Amino acid sequence: MKHNFNAGPSILPRIAIENTAKAILDLNGIGLSLLEISHRSKDFQAVIDEAVALFKEVLGIPEGYQVLFLGGGASMQFCMLPYNLLGKKAAYLETGVWAKKAQKEAKLFGEVVTVASSADKNYSYIPKGFTIPSDADYFHITTNNTIYGTEIHTDMDCPVNLIADMSSDILSRPVDVSKYAMIYGGAQKNLGPAGVTFVIVREDILGKVERAIPTMLDYRTHIKEGSMFNTPPVLPIFTLNETLKWLKALGGVKKMYEMNKAKANLLYNAIDNSKMFVGTAEKDSRSLMNICFVMKDAYKDKEEAFMEFAKKRGMVGIKGHRSVGGFRASTYNALPIESVKALVDCMADFEKENA
Ligand SMILES: *Cc1c(COP(=O)(O)O)cnc(C)c1O
């Protein structure tokens, strides 16, 4: 039995994978594979329509917002966003490498203000008490910093359009979408397989910049064509829809949030009560999705031995990102609490033998 703690692409509900496998062989009993039919066929149109409707339903997306499923990853959004929305000035919160990459693209389009950064402590906390310039076109945040295991847990009040990269915590907790002008992310962390990017955008913020926007990079193109201006990522959208169905059947985002808190508490408690392990993120900034920890200085030389020990017990993907080191357990929606229990037991047993 494997316990899949991969950071992304990452664990998906088994039922979503099984239903995808079936659709690859024969979609809805039509005698053709999902892979060999037109994206404009009624069978696929039904899939994307259901995915949009379910996404709106489970996240509680209000009127006035559009849901898009695009290619290019969250990284493409780093440039599409300023292309469409940066007139003169944009503000960014620098909470990690992804936030920095987003900010870098914005500099191609106008003035960029970094309102605060946690680079001084290797992005181990979410900065507080910053001021957002009221003349910025938007303020960009990364709600969950996948690499460092920090997370913004609340939907902040913002004097300008608030834009969030939610690649790694979308649908992990209830969100007041009305506080945001746009939310985007790659699906491959908590929503589906690699290859599809979601964008939730309030339509009234578009069309305000003067520059010409290439057709494919203009949100209005994709809104007008229902994400079908060109061929969308058909297969990942199918699996994303299956994941949404699974999430709804289990009790929706509220239920996910409860389960995610239970999983994270279990592991953080084990870390905090351990002689050997210590968390890397400041406690009030800790992520529910990516739990980062290292060995205390006295045991640093045991990290590799623990990796081996954990591997034998079926733990997959717990190696920390190279910029943080140590370990990272990603506890996305589809990860069962049993896997977290197995990891906690594994840590305790290793400690018994080695501390
Ligand atoms: C993984 C990740 C990205 C990059 O996503 P791509 O789809 O690979 O471009 C961006 N932001 C965050 C927070 C991520 O975790």
PDBQT file of the ligand as one rigid body, heavy atoms in Angstrom, charges set to zero:
ROOT
HETATM    1  C1  LIG A 401       2.552  24.453  -8.850  1.00  0.00    +0.000 C 
HETATM    2  C2  LIG A 401       2.267  25.881  -8.661  1.00  0.00    +0.000 A 
HETATM    3  C3  LIG A 401       2.347  26.814  -9.717  1.00  0.00    +0.000 A 
HETATM    4  C4  LIG A 401       2.789  26.426 -11.109  1.00  0.00    +0.000 C 
HETATM    5  O1  LIG A 401       1.805  25.773 -11.775  1.00  0.00    +0.000 OA
HETATM    6  P1  LIG A 401       1.960  25.340 -13.310  1.00  0.00    +0.000 P 
HETATM    7  O2  LIG A 401       0.579  24.872 -13.640  1.00  0.00    +0.000 OA
HETATM    8  O3  LIG A 401       2.988  24.254 -13.361  1.00  0.00    +0.000 OA
HETATM    9  O4  LIG A 401       2.385  26.522 -14.098  1.00  0.00    +0.000 OA
HETATM   10  C5  LIG A 401       2.009  28.122  -9.467  1.00  0.00    +0.000 A 
HETATM   11  N1  LIG A 401       1.630  28.525  -8.244  1.00  0.00    +0.000 NA
HETATM   12  C6  LIG A 401       1.568  27.673  -7.193  1.00  0.00    +0.000 A 
HETATM   13  C7  LIG A 401       1.126  28.179  -5.859  1.00  0.00    +0.000 C 
HETATM   14  C8  LIG A 401       1.879  26.330  -7.373  1.00  0.00    +0.000 A 
HETATM   15  O5  LIG A 401       1.812  25.481  -6.343  1.00  0.00    +0.000 OA
ENDROOT
TORSDOF 0
